[in-house]
Amino acid sequence: LELAVQKFEQTLLELQNLDIEPIVVSPPPTNDLDLGRCVARAEWLGLPQKNCNFVEAEMSNKRVRAYQFVDAIQDQSRVLRLEEMMCKDGICRAYSGDIPLYRDARHLSEAGAVLLGQEYNFYGRITDP
């Protein structure tokens, strides 16, 4: 982790030296289950959407390490933390209203990304330093 952080910070510094302000977006939270499949199955079977939510404490080890990496570089760059947007009170949501947030185990759906961008004003966060 230490070497990866060091190399990434060098990259961020190079970008900043070129008058480019990088913005790091953390990966979405996951428990390594295919949340996109869960969402599709819930819709097909008429099951409650909340069945696809998961407890934040069940976050995959890979994702926890990714967040540790983001923690380590957050002083070097602005960071959009998807886990803070998608997990509240210890529950990470797979839906927002009727919109499925996940495409698969690790990626947001297109509609989910658009919705989060609108809910959390990604444009404003990116364009306003």
Buried (B, 14 or more C-beta within 10 A) or exposed (E): EEEEBEEBBEEBEEEEEEEEEBEBEBBBBBBBBBBBBBBBEBBEEEEEBEBBBBEBEEBBEEBEEBBEBBEBBEEBBBBBBBBEBBBEEEEBBBBBEEBBBBBBBBBBBEBBBEBBBEEBEBEEBBEEE
